[in-house]
Amino acid sequence: MLPEVTATRYVTPLREGGSLPGLMEADDLGTYVVKFRGAGQGPKALVSEVICARLARGLGLSVPDLVLVDVHPVLADGEPDQEVQDLLRRSPGSNLGIDFLPGALDFDPQAFPVDPELAGRVVWFDALVGNVDRSRRNPNLLQWDGLWLIDHGAALTFHHRWPSAPTFDERTYDASDHVLLACSPEITDLSAEVTEELVRAAVDDVPAQWLADEPGFDGADAVRAAYVERLLGRLAARDIWQAALAESVAHPRPPQRRQGPPGWLTGGGDV
């Protein structure tokens, strides 16, 4: 389970993302980028962050440490920004803290070349979890004595439409705008490193309270089982999406500007 800390001070909002995370200090003297349950993206973004972080580490990729941050609404009283006040009051209890990496730089493939084998691991991982947010425009990678992966709230897109979730298993992954294509990624099958034990441990790290109210499920355990089933199904279907991934990396097409909502949200089309 993730360590638990208590927030002691809200330092500043981080307005780069759409969910308005905040930099907060905690009673363990740590500083964390906190993502809130009450943000517009809701708890599913936090669920995705937790599961993807554990899976990424299973592949030897660097992800900042995660903690559960207990936020008391009284912290909102001293904030001058009404939007921040409202967000803190909507997010009492456990929220997600991501270890702040002081001095980290935004990733630029021209300034920080990445080994093709490592680049291939990241691209394969993103294809496994359906991460749609690792683009040239928004890399969600940091350079901090090496390459660090952040911001996986847009992955695991199947949990936004559970009735159509089985289609995720064979869904191809559009890598045409992936930031690491500039590093000539070497795509290899890494499925042997993503064991059933790892998948179950990743899902078990998610707090039950973030899962308990999922419509159509009888409690958090049933939701956990659904996540495990879907991720194992994705692994079992890897021959389909992995072949398409390798082809898209070898022969990338110009990135297309998406029109309208993504297919996973409307029930059709690939991510």
C-alpha positions as CSV (number, residue, x, y, z in Angstrom):
1,M,0.0,0.0,0.0
2,L,1.1,3.6,-0.6
3,P,2.5,5.5,2.4
4,E,0.2,8.0,4.0
5,V,1.0,11.6,4.9
6,T,-0.9,14.6,6.1
7,A,-0.8,17.9,4.2
8,T,0.4,20.8,6.3
9,R,0.5,23.7,3.8
10,Y,-0.7,24.5,0.3
11,V,2.3,26.1,-1.4
12,T,1.1,27.1,-4.9
13,P,-1.1,25.8,-7.8
14,L,0.5,24.3,-10.8
15,R,-1.5,25.6,-13.7
16,E,0.2,23.7,-16.6
17,G,-2.4,20.9,-16.5
18,G,-6.1,21.0,-16.7
19,S,-6.8,19.4,-13.3
20,L,-5.1,22.2,-11.3
21,P,-2.7,20.1,-9.1
22,G,-1.0,21.9,-6.2
23,L,2.4,21.9,-4.7
24,M,1.9,21.0,-1.0
25,E,4.1,20.3,2.1
26,A,3.3,17.4,4.4
27,D,4.1,16.2,7.9
28,D,6.9,14.0,6.7
29,L,8.7,17.2,5.6
30,G,8.2,16.1,2.0
31,T,7.0,18.3,-0.8
32,Y,4.5,16.8,-3.2
33,V,2.6,17.6,-6.4
34,V,-0.9,16.8,-5.2
35,K,-3.7,15.7,-7.6
36,F,-7.1,16.0,-6.1
37,R,-10.1,13.7,-6.1
38,G,-12.4,16.8,-6.5
39,A,-10.7,18.0,-9.7
40,G,-12.6,17.9,-13.0
41,Q,-11.0,14.6,-14.1
42,G,-12.2,12.9,-10.9
43,P,-10.7,10.0,-9.0
44,K,-10.3,7.8,-12.1
45,A,-7.3,10.0,-13.1
46,L,-5.7,9.2,-9.7
47,V,-6.5,5.5,-10.1
48,S,-4.7,5.5,-13.5
49,E,-1.7,7.3,-12.0
50,V,-1.3,4.7,-9.3
51,I,-1.7,1.6,-11.5
52,C,0.5,3.0,-14.2
53,A,3.3,4.0,-11.8
54,R,3.6,0.5,-10.4
55,L,3.5,-1.1,-13.9
56,A,6.1,1.3,-15.2
57,R,8.5,0.5,-12.3
58,G,8.0,-3.2,-13.2
59,L,9.5,-2.4,-16.5
60,G,12.5,-0.6,-14.9
61,L,11.2,2.9,-15.8
62,S,11.7,5.8,-13.3
63,V,8.5,7.2,-11.8
64,P,8.4,9.6,-8.8
65,D,7.4,8.1,-5.5
66,L,3.7,8.2,-4.7
67,V,1.9,8.8,-1.4
68,L,-1.6,9.3,-0.2
69,V,-2.0,12.8,1.1
70,D,-4.7,13.5,3.7
71,V,-6.1,17.0,2.9
72,H,-8.2,18.8,5.5
73,P,-10.6,21.4,4.1
74,V,-9.4,23.9,6.7
75,L,-6.4,24.5,4.5
76,A,-8.7,26.2,2.1
77,D,-9.3,29.1,4.5
78,G,-6.0,30.7,3.9
79,E,-6.0,30.5,0.1
80,P,-6.8,33.8,-1.8
81,D,-7.7,32.0,-5.0
82,Q,-11.4,31.0,-5.0
83,E,-10.8,28.1,-7.5
84,V,-8.2,26.6,-5.1
85,Q,-10.4,27.1,-2.1
86,D,-13.3,25.2,-3.9
87,L,-10.9,22.4,-5.0
88,L,-9.5,21.8,-1.5
89,R,-13.0,21.7,0.0
90,R,-14.2,19.2,-2.6
91,S,-11.2,16.9,-1.8
92,P,-11.2,16.0,1.9
93,G,-9.4,12.9,2.9
94,S,-7.0,10.9,0.7
95,N,-5.6,12.5,-2.5
96,L,-2.6,11.5,-4.5
97,G,0.8,13.0,-3.8
98,I,3.7,12.7,-6.3
99,D,7.2,13.4,-5.0
100,F,8.4,16.8,-6.2
101,L,11.7,16.5,-8.1
102,P,13.5,19.9,-7.4
103,G,15.4,21.2,-10.4
104,A,13.9,18.8,-12.9
105,L,13.7,20.0,-16.5
106,D,11.0,19.4,-19.1
107,F,12.1,16.7,-21.5
108,D,13.4,17.8,-24.9
109,P,14.6,15.0,-27.2
110,Q,17.1,17.3,-28.8
111,A,18.7,18.4,-25.6
112,F,18.5,15.0,-23.8
113,P,18.9,12.1,-26.3
114,V,17.4,8.8,-25.0
115,D,18.9,5.4,-25.7
116,P,16.7,3.6,-28.3
117,E,16.2,0.6,-26.0
118,L,14.9,2.8,-23.2
119,A,12.8,4.8,-25.6
120,G,11.3,1.6,-26.9
121,R,10.4,0.5,-23.3
122,V,8.5,3.8,-22.7
123,V,6.6,3.6,-26.0
124,W,5.7,-0.1,-25.4
125,F,4.5,0.8,-21.9
126,D,2.4,3.6,-23.2
127,A,0.8,1.3,-25.7
128,L,0.1,-1.3,-23.0
129,V,-1.8,1.2,-20.8
130,G,-3.2,3.2,-23.7
131,N,-1.5,6.5,-22.6
132,V,-2.7,9.2,-25.0
133,D,-0.7,11.9,-23.4
134,R,3.0,11.6,-24.2
135,S,3.2,13.9,-27.3
136,R,5.6,16.3,-28.8
137,R,3.5,19.1,-27.5
138,N,3.1,17.7,-24.0
139,P,5.8,15.1,-23.3
140,N,5.0,14.3,-19.7
141,L,8.6,13.4,-19.2
142,L,11.2,15.0,-16.9
143,Q,15.0,15.1,-17.0
144,W,16.3,14.7,-13.5
145,D,19.5,12.7,-13.5
146,G,17.9,10.5,-16.1
147,L,14.4,10.2,-17.7
148,W,11.3,10.2,-15.4
149,L,7.8,9.4,-16.4
150,I,4.9,11.6,-15.0
151,D,1.2,12.3,-15.5
152,H,-0.6,9.1,-16.4
153,G,-4.1,10.2,-15.7
154,A,-5.1,10.0,-19.3
155,A,-4.2,6.3,-19.6
156,L,-6.4,3.2,-18.9
157,T,-9.1,4.8,-21.1
158,F,-11.3,1.7,-20.8
159,H,-12.5,2.7,-17.3
160,H,-14.4,5.6,-18.7
161,R,-16.8,3.2,-20.5
162,W,-16.8,-0.1,-18.7
163,P,-19.4,-1.8,-20.9
164,S,-17.1,-1.4,-24.0
165,A,-13.9,-2.1,-22.0
166,P,-13.2,-5.5,-23.7
167,T,-12.5,-3.6,-27.0
168,F,-9.4,-2.2,-25.2
169,D,-7.7,-5.5,-25.4
170,E,-6.9,-5.4,-29.1
171,R,-7.0,-1.7,-29.6
172,T,-4.1,-0.3,-31.7
173,Y,-2.1,2.5,-30.3
174,D,-1.4,5.6,-32.3
175,A,2.3,6.5,-31.7
176,S,2.4,9.0,-34.6
177,D,2.9,12.0,-32.2
178,H,4.8,10.2,-29.5
179,V,7.7,12.5,-28.3
180,L,10.2,9.6,-28.2
181,L,9.8,8.8,-31.9
182,A,12.7,11.3,-32.3
183,C,14.9,8.8,-30.4
184,S,14.4,5.9,-32.8
185,P,12.7,3.6,-30.2
186,E,13.4,-0.1,-30.4
187,I,10.1,-2.0,-29.8
188,T,10.4,-5.4,-28.2
189,D,7.9,-7.6,-26.5
190,L,8.2,-6.8,-22.7
191,S,5.1,-8.8,-21.6
192,A,7.2,-11.3,-19.7
193,E,8.1,-8.5,-17.3
194,V,4.5,-7.6,-16.6
195,T,3.4,-10.6,-14.6
196,E,0.0,-11.3,-13.2
197,E,1.5,-10.7,-9.7
198,L,2.7,-7.3,-10.8
199,V,-0.7,-6.4,-12.3
200,R,-2.6,-7.4,-9.1
201,A,-0.1,-5.5,-6.9
202,A,-0.6,-2.4,-9.0
203,V,-4.3,-2.5,-8.7
204,D,-4.2,-3.3,-5.0
205,D,-2.3,-0.1,-4.4
206,V,-5.4,1.9,-5.3
207,P,-7.3,3.0,-2.2
208,A,-10.7,1.3,-1.9
209,Q,-12.5,4.6,-1.4
210,W,-11.5,5.7,-4.9
211,L,-13.3,2.6,-6.3
212,A,-16.2,2.0,-4.0
213,D,-18.8,4.1,-5.8
214,E,-18.1,2.9,-9.4
215,P,-21.5,2.4,-11.1
216,G,-22.3,-1.1,-12.2
217,F,-20.0,-2.8,-9.6
218,D,-20.6,-4.4,-6.3
219,G,-17.9,-2.7,-4.3
220,A,-14.2,-2.0,-4.6
221,D,-13.1,-5.6,-4.9
222,A,-15.3,-6.1,-8.0
223,V,-13.7,-3.0,-9.6
224,R,-10.2,-4.3,-8.8
225,A,-11.0,-7.6,-10.5
226,A,-12.2,-5.7,-13.6
227,Y,-9.0,-3.7,-13.8
228,V,-6.9,-6.9,-13.5
229,E,-9.0,-8.7,-16.1
230,R,-8.7,-5.8,-18.6
231,L,-4.9,-5.4,-18.2
232,L,-4.3,-9.2,-18.5
233,G,-6.6,-9.2,-21.5
234,R,-4.5,-6.5,-23.1
235,L,-1.4,-8.5,-22.5
236,A,-2.9,-11.6,-24.0
237,A,-3.8,-9.7,-27.1
238,R,-0.4,-8.2,-27.5
239,D,0.4,-9.9,-30.8
240,I,-2.3,-7.7,-32.4
241,W,-1.5,-4.3,-31.0
242,Q,2.2,-4.9,-30.8
243,A,2.6,-5.6,-34.5
244,A,0.7,-2.4,-35.3
245,L,2.9,-0.5,-32.8
246,A,6.1,-1.7,-34.4
247,E,4.8,-0.8,-37.8
248,S,3.8,2.7,-36.7
249,V,7.2,3.4,-35.2
250,A,9.1,2.0,-38.2
251,H,6.9,4.0,-40.6
252,P,5.4,7.0,-38.7
253,R,2.8,9.1,-40.4
254,P,2.4,12.8,-39.8
255,P,0.4,13.4,-36.6
256,Q,-3.3,14.1,-37.3
257,R,-5.2,16.8,-35.6
258,R,-8.1,15.1,-33.9
259,Q,-11.6,16.4,-34.6
260,G,-14.2,16.0,-31.9
261,P,-14.0,13.7,-28.8
262,P,-11.7,10.7,-28.8
263,G,-13.0,7.3,-29.9
264,W,-12.7,5.7,-26.4
265,L,-15.1,8.4,-25.1
266,T,-17.8,7.9,-27.7
267,G,-17.5,4.2,-27.9
268,G,-15.8,3.7,-31.3
269,G,-12.4,4.0,-32.9
270,D,-8.9,3.5,-31.6
271,V,-7.1,5.6,-29.0
